[in-house]
C-alpha cells in the first residue's frame, strides 16, 4: 500500500472515533498512519479519548503524539479498534500478524465493540492463506514441537527470524512460526484456528474469524471502499 493510500484509509478510519471513546491502537505500518491521524484529530478537536495499544511500538508512537495510553487492565472494554491486516476474505475474516503483534491484536479485537481494518486492494483475497503465511505465536520452550505439529496442517512451517538472522521475538517474549499453504489456501479458517490453538505450546494464531466489523480499502482513485460485516 502506498503512503498516499495509507493516509487516505487512515483518515477515514480515524473519522469513526468520537469524543469520550476508548480506542484500540493496532500495530504495523498501516496502523501507524491511523495512530498519526488519530493524534492529529485529538489535537485539533480536543478529543478526550483513551488508547489501548497492541504493541510497545504503538504505545511509544501514541505517547509521542500526546495520546493518553492505557492498559487493557485499566480499560477492558474498548469502543473501537483501528488496525491493519495481511489478508481479508469476502466474509471479512482475516490473516494478521506479519507485524508480530498478533496475540495482543487478537485480545484487543476481542475486547472491542467494533474492529475497523485498513487495507489496500492487494490484501483482498478470495481465500485466506493464498497471499500471506499464517503467523502462529509459540512459547520458546515448545517451538520445535509446535513446528512439527504445524507441518501436519500446512505445506511449510518456518521459524521467523529477523534481518540479522536471529530468532524473532514478540513483545511477549515468544517466537513466531509462519505457516505457508498451497495455492488453494485455507479451506476452513474456523476449523484451522481451533486445530492450531490446541497444539501444546501454541499461544495464539493470526486467523481473525468473525472479529472484523468494518474493512476500509484505500483506492487509487482517492476514494475509500467501506465493507461492513452483515
N, C-alpha and C positions, 0 to 999 in steps of 0.2 A: 504494500500500500504506500503510495507516495505521501510525502508530508502534507501536501495540499488536501488530499482525501482524508487523511487522518484528522487534520484540523477541522474539516467540514463535518465529519461524523461526530467528532468530539464535542463540537459546539452544539450540535443537535441533541446529543445525549445529555449534556450539561443543562440544557433548557428544561429537562424534566425535573430538575431539583428545585424544591420550594423552600422558602424560609422555614426554619424550625426542624428540618429533616435530619435524620441520621443517615449518612451516606457511606456505602462501602466503596473503597478505592481499589480498583484492580491493579494488576501488575503487567509490565511489558511495555513495548514501545508505543503501542496504540493507546493503552490505558494512561500512559504518561501525558499524552495530549489532552485526554479528558480531565486529568488532575489539574493541568495548567489552565484549561478552560474554566474549570470549576473555581480555581483560585482567583481568576480574573473576575468571574461573576460575583464571588463572595466579596471581593474588594469593592467593585464598582457599585454593587447593590446593597452592601452592608448586610449580607445574608448571615443569619445565625444558624450555622449548621455544624454538626459533629461528624467526624470522619473516622471510619474504622478501616485501616489499611490491610491489604493481604500479603504484604512483604515489608521487610525492613527498608528496601529502596523506595517503595511508595510512601512509607511513613516519613522518610527523610525529605522527599520531594514535597509532600504536603506541608510539612513544617516550614520548609524554606519559603513557601508561598503564603504563609500566615494562616493556614487552615488549622482548626482545632482537631488534634489527633487523639483518638480514644481507643481503648482496648475493647475487644469483644466481651470481656468480663464486665466492663462498665456499661456497654451498650449491646446487650444480647439480641435486641430486636432492631433490625435495620430496615429503613423505609425503602431505600433504593440503592442498588449497586451498579456501577458502570465498569465494564471490563471488556477485554478483547477475547478472541477465540482463534483457534487454528483451523477448525473446520465447523461448518454449520450445515445440517441436512434439512430437507423440506419440512420435517417435524419440529425444527428449531432445537434439535438435540445437538450437542457439541462435543468436539475434542478440544481440550485445553491442556496447557502445561508445558509447552515448549520453553516458556519463560522460567520454569522451575518452581512456580508458586502454587501448583495445583491443589495441594492439601488445604492451605488457608483459603484459596479461592473458592473451593467447594464448600467449606464450612461457612464462609461469609455468604455465599449464594444461598445456602440452605436457611440462613438466618434472615434473608431479605424478603420483604413483601414483593418487590419487583426486581428482576435482574435484567439490566439493559446491556446488550452486547454490541460492540462496534467491530465491523469487519469491512474489507474491500471485496469486490466481486469474486476474486480468485479463491476466497475462503468458502464460497458456497459450493457444496458438493451434493450429488445425488445419494451417495453412500459414504458414511463415515469410514475412515481408515484407508481411503484411496489417495489422499493427498499428503496426509501428515501421519507420522507414527503416533502411537498411543503411549504417553508417558505414564509410568507406574512408580510411585514413591515407595521405597522399601527400607526396612531397617538395615543398617550396615552389617549387623551380625548375621542376617539371613539372606543377603543379596544373592549368593550363589545358588541356594536352594530355590529362591523365588525365580531366578532366571531359568533354571531347569524346568520348573512348572509352567512358566510363561511360554516356553518354547513349545509346549503342547497345545497352546491356544493361538499362537501367532507363527508366522513364517520365520521371523527372526526376532530375537530379543537381545538388545545390546546395552551394556552398562554405559551410561552417559559420562563423557569426560569433558573437561574444559579445554580452552585453547592451548594450555600448556601440557595437555595430555594427562593431567591428574584427574582422579575421580571427582565428578561434580558432586557438590554437597548443597543441600537445600538449607533454607533458613532454620529448619527444624533439626538439622544435623543428620539428615537421611540421604540415601542415594536415590537415583532415578534410573530405571530401566526403560528404554524406548522400544516399544513393540511394533514391528512392521508387519503388514498384512499383504496378501496378494492383490491382484487387480480388482477382485470382486469386493474387497473391503470387509467391513464388519457386518455380518448378516443380521445379528440381533444385538443391539447395543445394550439393552437392559439385561439380557441374559449374560453377555460377556462381562458386564460390570460386576454382577454377582459372582461369576466364576473366578474373576481376578481377585476380588476382595476376600475370598475365603482361603486364598493361598497363605500359609503361615509366613509371616514376615512382611506381607504387603500392608502398607499403611492406608493407601488410597490410590485411585487411578483417575486418569484425565477424562473419563466419559461423564458428561454432564447431561443426564437424561431427565427431561421434564423440569429443568431448573431455569432456563431462559424464558423470559416473558416477552421481550422486545428485542429484535435484531435490527440495527441501523447499518445500512450498507452505503458507504460513500461512493459516489459515482463520478465518472469523468465529465459528465455534463454539468457538474456543480450542484446537483441535487442529491438528496438522500432518499433511498428506498427504505421504508419502515415496514417490517414484518412483525406481526403480533401472533402469539400463540392463541389458537382457537380453543 
